[in-house]
């Protein structure tokens, strides 16, 4: 009587090997998620960020400016904690382009990821700006500055 074999190995050994490959694969995936460049990124479609500090939306034209309200809603829908939009009426504060501002060098990857999201939602440019000297701001705090468009 011959014993059943899989790939030349007795079946129980083959099953054990498949189980080991599954465990090792899960460990590799978990490790990759730990070093993902944006610590707040959730790779599902439902979330964008997961840091404990809310993203502040600053709107130069005011609280009801449509692009600011849209970005606020979209970030919220994607699972972000969001504050604002906070109005800024001093036009001297109007950046040349939309901006994501961050206050700690370790938050640069997060800021870049949120800027990419803002670019995709506004079909425009979004700069990333590091502001030193704001160490009192909590780590992970980001601000999205929505510029006033010409003639609006």
WOUR-V706810 format. One record per residue. N is the residue number from 1. PSI is psi in whole degrees, -180 to 180 (* if undefined). Layout:
BEGIN
n=(N | N)
psi=(PSI | PSI)
END
This chain:
BEGIN
n=(1 | 2 | 3 | 4 | 5 | 6 | 7 | 8 | 9 | 10 | 11 | 12 | 13 | 14 | 15 | 16 | 17 | 18 | 19 | 20 | 21 | 22 | 23 | 24 | 25 | 26 | 27 | 28 | 29 | 30 | 31 | 32 | 33 | 34 | 35 | 36 | 37 | 38 | 39 | 40 | 41 | 42 | 43 | 44 | 45 | 46 | 47 | 48 | 49 | 50 | 51 | 52 | 53 | 54 | 55 | 56 | 57 | 58 | 59 | 60 | 61 | 62 | 63 | 64 | 65 | 66 | 67 | 68 | 69 | 70 | 71 | 72 | 73 | 74 | 75 | 76 | 77 | 78 | 79 | 80 | 81 | 82 | 83 | 84 | 85 | 86 | 87 | 88 | 89 | 90 | 91 | 92 | 93 | 94 | 95 | 96 | 97 | 98 | 99 | 100 | 101 | 102 | 103 | 104 | 105 | 106 | 107 | 108 | 109 | 110 | 111 | 112 | 113 | 114 | 115 | 116 | 117 | 118 | 119 | 120 | 121 | 122 | 123 | 124 | 125 | 126 | 127 | 128 | 129 | 130 | 131 | 132 | 133 | 134 | 135 | 136 | 137 | 138 | 139 | 140 | 141 | 142 | 143 | 144 | 145 | 146 | 147 | 148 | 149 | 150 | 151 | 152)
psi=(130 | 144 | 146 | 141 | 153 | 122 | 38 | -2 | 151 | 142 | -44 | -35 | -41 | -42 | -42 | -41 | -43 | -41 | -42 | -42 | -41 | -43 | -44 | -43 | -42 | -38 | -40 | -45 | -44 | -40 | -41 | -41 | -32 | -30 | 13 | 138 | -24 | 104 | -20 | -6 | 130 | 128 | -1 | 172 | -14 | -17 | 149 | -44 | 159 | 23 | 158 | -21 | 137 | 153 | 127 | 132 | 122 | 123 | 114 | -46 | -15 | 172 | -33 | 7 | 123 | -47 | -37 | -43 | -41 | -46 | -43 | -52 | -43 | -43 | -41 | -45 | -32 | 5 | 8 | 150 | 128 | 141 | 148 | -156 | 135 | 128 | 143 | 115 | -7 | 109 | -16 | -18 | -7 | 113 | 162 | -32 | 166 | 149 | 149 | 121 | 141 | 160 | -8 | 133 | -31 | -12 | 7 | -45 | -41 | -46 | -42 | -40 | -45 | -38 | -41 | -40 | -46 | -43 | -45 | -31 | -25 | -5 | 37 | -172 | 145 | 113 | 157 | 129 | 124 | 129 | 107 | 163 | 8 | 46 | -18 | -19 | 139 | 148 | 137 | -7 | 127 | 151 | 133 | 114 | 120 | 116 | 151 | 126 | 150 | 134 | 12 | *)
END
